[in-house]
Amino acid sequence: MPRAPRIEYENATYHVMARGNRRMDIVSDDGDRKLFLETLGEACEMSGWEVFAWVLMSNHYHIVFRTPEPNLVAGMTWFQNAFTRRINTKNRLWGRLFGDRYKAVLVDSETASFPGSEAGRFQACYLATLIDYVHLNPARAGMVPETGNEPGELRDYEWSSFSQGYVVAPSKRPAWLVVKEGLEVLGYSDTVGERRAYARRLEDWSKEGEQESGANQGALQPSLQSTLRRGWFWGSEQFKETLIERFGAAHREEGEHALSPTSRRSEQARDFSLAEAERIVREGIAALGLNESDVERPKRGDLRRAAIGWVVWHQTSGVPHRWIAEKLGFRTAANSSQQIRNFGKIPQKELPGEIRKWIRGVSVRK
């Protein structure tokens, strides 16, 4: 099955995660971890990436970064291939290091307002929540080292941007790690006192078992964990609609519509297909002059609804018949399937001229 195309554009922000092949470890000692960080630094220097947060675990990593140039794929290809070669050379291994395709989720970096505070509204930011989520990964996994019989501090886990960026002075950070901007997103300034305040907040969360939440998670839906596993964007509905409007044509050109409507689809592909189906229905109703009574009380032999449904079914992928039935007034999903199937059996030359012309126009646009 073709993979959903990567969405790339200037100043896009991503959460990228990759696991080891068969969930095996990708690093085995501090030498491997230093090699990871060195390779990531080289990738950022070559690509211009600006990293908000990163964490390296035993068998996977998380990175949140912005791409000033639309070069996610080129940069990630170099980074993972280079790190694999270097790890294999160092440890006298061979073969693939990472498992499935790396997960890249687009991130809404804008601040959103929600009702609920004493003032009536409060601010929440998807990017801020994600930075906290990444930094809390070691606590969530029980990997924060203990000090004697006392629980350790989150900053004691060395291999993250929290310990190597957010709690240290600017002179001790790599240039590609944009801590100052990250702190501003989180509501802090890049001063000693403000860095300590952020560290205290995160340390408190790590000890109180709130690792699932992070900043403002209660206001941001859907669940971050679920989105990072199965979703393609982390942001508002407006953010999603903007992406679909901007990249819908490119998605069609990538061949997404060529899949069988019964194929298993990614969430990204389904969202783009539904948006495309909405457009077809809207334009079809306008072009064929359908009104509310035509949908609610169709006349015998009126093929306009079936024509629109047929185009939706064949020009998109993964749009269920129950959706088509609701949009076009068919009684049931089964009735939608039957109407569309019967329409497809009619020779084009026998179709009314307005329907034939509209279908040809849709095909040309595709």
N, C-alpha and C positions, 0 to 999 in steps of 0.2 A: 504494500500500500504506500503511495507517495506520502512523504512527510509534509506537515504544514510548513509553508515557507517562513523563513525568519523575517521579521519586520525590522528594518534598519532605517534610521534617519538621523540627521544632525541633532546632537544634544539629547538623544534618547537615554533613558536611565533603565538599567536592567538589574534584576537579581539572577545570578547564574549559579547553578549548583551541579556538581558532577560526582558520581560515586565510583568506587573501584569496581573493576570487572568482578562479577559474581559477589558484589558487596565486600570484597576482600580489601585489606588495607592498601592505601596508596603511599603511605610513609611508614617507616619502621624505626627511625631514630632521628635525633636532632639534625644529623647531617642531611637526611632526606628533607626535613622541614625547612632548613636553610636553603636548600636547592629549590624548593617550591617558591619561597619568597623571592629569591634572586630571579627566578624565571618569570614570576609575576611582574616584578619590577621592570625587567627587560621588555615584556609585552606592553606594559603601560608606556614606557619611554618611546617605543616604536609606534604605537597606535595613538598616543595622546590621551589614553583613558584617564579618567579622574575617579579614584576609588573613594567611596564613602565609608565602606566597612568591608572587612573580610575575616574569615575564621577558617583555620585548617584543623580538621578533626582526623581521626585515624583512617577512616575509609571514605571520606568525602570532604568537600570544601564548599563554602559559600562566599560569593563576592558580590557586592553592590557597587555598581560603577556607572559613570556617564560616558558616552562616546561623542566627543565634539564632532567627529566625522562619522559617517555611517559605515563603520567597519567592524561590527560585532563578529561576523563570521570569519573574516580574514584574521583578526586578532586572536580569536579563540582557537582557530585551527593551528596557528603558530604556537600558542601557549601550551595547549595540551600535547601536541606532537613533540615540542621541544622538551617539555618536562618528562614525557614518557621515555624519550631517547636518553635523557640524562640519568634518570633513575635506573633504567636498564643497564647503562654503561657502568654506573657506580656500583650497582649490586650484582653485576654479572647475570642479568636476567634477559628475557626476550619476550616478545609478544605484547599484546595490548595491556595497558594499565587501567584504563577506564572502561566502564560497562556500556550502558546504553548512551544514546545521544545526550549531551549535556542539556539541562533544562534552563531556558532563558525566559524569564517573566518580565514583561515591560512594567515599569513602575511609574505611577502618577506622582510627580514631585510637587504638585500644587497643594496648598493648605485648604482644607475644607471646613465649613462651619456646621455644627450640629446643635440642636436644642438640648437643654438639660442642665446647664450650670446655673448658679445663683443669678448670674446676669442674664440668663435666658438663652445664652449660646456659649459654646466653647469651641476652640480651634483644635483640629486633629489633622495629622499629616500622614499619609501612607508611607512616605519615605522615612519619616521619623520612627514609625512603628517597626519598619523593616530593619533599620540600623540597630535598634534595641534587640530585636529578635535575633539577629546575627550575633551580637555580642553576648547574648545569654545562652548560646548553644552549649558551651562547655558546662555550665551549671545544669542545664536540662539533661545533659548526658552523664552527669556525675563525674566529670573529668577535672574539676577544680581541685588542685592538690591540697591536702590537709597539712596543717602546721602542728606537729605533735598530735595531741588529742583534740586540738581545736579545729573547727572548720576553716578552710582556706578562704582567701579573698579571690574574687573573680579576676582581679588583675594579676594574680599569681599564675593564671594560665597564660603562658607566654605567647602562644601562636594565634593571636588575633589582633585586629586593629585597636581594640580597647586597650590592651596592655602596651602595644607598640605605637600607639598614636594618641588616643583620647585622654590618657592620664600622664603624658610626658610633654615636655616643652617643645615648641615648634622646631628648634634646632636638631632634635633627635628623631625627627620623622622623615620619611622619604618624600620627595617633592610630589609624587603622584598620589599621595594620600591626602585628601582634602578635608582635614579634620576641622579647620576653622568653619568651613561651610556646613559640615555635618553638625557641629555644635549649634550653629545658628538655626538649623532646621529643627533641632531638638529643643530649642529655646534657651540656649546658653551662649555666652561669649567665650572667646579663647583666652581666658585669663586663668591664673593659678586657682583663685577662689571658685570660679565657675566650673573649671574642670573637676575640682574636688567635689563640688555639689552634684555634678552629673554622676561621678563615680559613686558617691554615697547612695544616690537614688538607685543606680543599677545594682550595687551590692545588696541593698535592702531587698530589692525584687528577687535577686537570686537566692536569698536566704528564706524569703517568705513563700517560695513556691509559685511565684507569678510569672514564671518564664514563658508561659504560653501567651501572656498578654502583651507586655511591653506597653509603650505609650499609646493611650487612647484606643487600644484594641477593641474595647467594648463598643465603640461607636462605629468601627469600620467593619463592614460586612462585604463579602463572605469571610469565613475563617481564613486567617493567614496561612495556617498549616495546610489546609485543604487547597488553597490557591497555589501555593508553592509546589504541591505535589501534582495537581491536575490542571491548573488554570494556565492562562497565557498572559494575563495582565493582573496587576494589583493596583486598584484605583477605583474611582467613581464610575458610575454609569455614563456620565458625560465624557470621561476619558475614553471609555470603550467606544462610544459612538463616534468620537473624533477619529480614533484609529481606524474604525471600519469605513468611515466616509473617506478618509485619506488614502487608505491602502486597499479598498475593496477591488478596484480594477486590477491592481497588481496581483491580488490573490486569484482572481479569475484567470489571468494570463499564465499563472504558475500551473494551471491544469487541475485545480481543485475540483472544478465542476465536472471533470471527466470521470470521477469515481462513481461507482454504483450507489444509488440512493440507499441501499441496504448495508453498505460498508460501515465498519466501525470507524467513527470519526473522532478527531481530537476536539476538545472544547473550542479551541480557536477556529477550526474549520466550521464547526456547527454555528458559531456566532456569526461568522462571515456569510454562511449560506442563508441563515435566517434573515440577515440584513438584505441580502440580494433578493430573497423571495419577497420580502416586504416591498422592495422597489418594483419588482415585476408586477405584483398585484396592484399596487398603486397606479402604475403607468398603464396597466391593462384596463383597469376600470375606467380611467380617464379616456384612453384611446378608443375603447369600444362602447363608450357611452352608457355604462351600467349605472343604475341608480339603486336606491334602497329597495324599492318594490321589485326590481328585477332580481335581486338577490333573495328576498324573502318569499316572493311568489313568482318564480320563474315560469315563463310560458313554455308550453310544449314545443320542443324543437329548437329552443334558444341555446346555441352552442357557446355563447360568450364565456360563461363561467367555466365550462369544461376546457375551453381554449386556454384561459389564463392558468388553470390548474395544470394542464398538460405542459405548458411552458415552464412553470415553476418546477414540476417534477423532473423535467429533462434538462433544464439549464442550471439547476442547483444540485446539491447532494446532501442527503441526510435530513431533509425537511420531511417530517412525518405527515401522513395523510390526515391525522386528526387536526393538525395545524391548518392544512389546506381547507379542510371541511369547515372549520370555524371562520376562516377568513372569507370564504366564498359561499357560505350558506348551504353546504351539502349536509344532509341529515346526519351522517356518520362517517367515520374514517373509511368504512367498507364501501359506502356509497360514493365517496370521493374517488376511491381506487377504481370502482367500476365505471364511473363517468369518464375518468381520464383514459382508461383503457379503451373504452368504446370510441372516444374521440380520436385516439391514435389510429383506429382502423379506417377512418374516413379518408379517402384520397384527397390530396391537397386541392386538386382542381375542382372538387365538389364543395369546398368550403366557401362560405360567403366571402366576398371580396375584401371587406373590412378586416375580417379575421385573418385571411391569408396575408394581407399587407402588413398587419401588425406583427404576426409571427416572423415574417421575413425581416422586418426591421429589428426585432430583438436579436435574431441570429446574426445580423450584420454587426450590431454593437458588441456582441460577444467576441 
